[in-house]
Amino acid sequence: MPEILFLTTAHRYDDDRIFYHQAKALKDQGHQVKICSLSVEFQGSAEGIQIESFSVLDKNTEEKKAVFQKIIDEFQPDCIICSEPLAVISTRKIRKSKKVSVIYDITEWYPSMRMVENFSFPLNIIHAFKFFLIQLYAGFISTHYIFGEDTKKFPLAYFFPFKKSVVLPYYPDDIYIHQKHKKPEKNKITLCYTGQFSEEKGIGNFFAAADRVRKKRPELDVCILLIGGTRKEKDGKYFAELVSKYRFENMTIGKSASFETFTEAYADANICFDLRALNFENHHCLPIKIFYYAASGKPVIYTDLKAIRQHMNVSEFGYLVDPENAEAIADLVLNYVDNPDLYALHAQNARTEYERKYNWNIIKESFINFVGNSITRR
């Protein structure tokens, strides 16, 4: 059977998409699969998948490429699936000596705003253009593309329209889903936010909306469930200021959960939120956790993003909103409180929509066939 190698810089070797879905699906087909990551130290195997992972993100580009090239030379794969431009560029040498398919799995908007946020004008424009050219170069080297969503097809699908591609969303495998339908109590509701506690990801908008709910309905016990944490110093300061400003009496803060336990971590939530900022990059990025919330049977209130509107009909199990309109968001929350039948319908619809449209088993075979065809037709 073909040997398949995953290369990633920023993602962990046990990333949910790479390890728990793609690598496991290929291993179950009998392929020999290896994952190489540059973000954390680990060498060994897990569930029959070989892993060589190194904590070298702080090294320079040439050193990181050397790590990838060493793994490639030793493993001699038939197919390489890459998550970032540097991983793709590291395949140049083997492509000169062996007919290997190089699949670029594009799940991040590139270049992202965080890559240029530390540069002032006009250096931010110059660096953004430089990163854009790197993305085009990676697209040129790749033989095939996987797009996480349609909104990530630009620019590669337009510059290289004849290269084979497939859209592979972030649908969950049901074995990792913990279902718990939790109706709001008469005088209590639990609002949930998971992920990075930062302004850009919308934690401030979430707090503002929750605060508006308790002010509009003082007798209602508004419980806050937070799962995640801060990554940067400025985010930690911002979050601390929010906590001090709003002083919610019933707030639980849990650390980031492992992938296997993620859906259990928010089991007590009634409504799950994502109120990230409205900007160009976010409009083109489909939030992954919305599929997990749906699979868990949780109604959602999300920022009205282009990527979401193009991919799914959230009105069946929640609402898309202006993230800064705390008044309107509070009214939606209270509508669930006042209409338990509507809440129950949306909770059931969430699970039904997941089972019908948004689960991994629906798209798994297309992924396996796409990888297999990339090898046989190279």
Secondary structure, 3 states (H helix, E strand, C coil): CCEEEEEECCCCCCCHHHHHHHHHHHHHCCCEEEEEECCCCEEEEECCEEEEECCCCCCCHHHHHHHHHHHHHHHCCCEEEECCHHHHHCCHHHHHHCCCEEEEEECCCCCCHHHCCCCCCCHHHHHHHHHHHHHHHHHHHCCEEEECCHHHCCCHHHHCCCCEEEECCCCCCHHHCCCCCCCCECCEEEEEEEEECCCCCCHHHHHHHHHHHHHHCCCCEEEEEEEEECCCHHHHHHHHHHHHHHCCCCEEEECCCCHHHHHHHCCCCCEEEECCCCCHHHHCCCCCHHHHHHHCCCCEEEECCHHHHHHCCHHHCEEEECCCCHHHHHHHHHHHHHCHHHHHHHHHHHHHHHHHHCCHHHHHHHHHHHHHHHHHCC
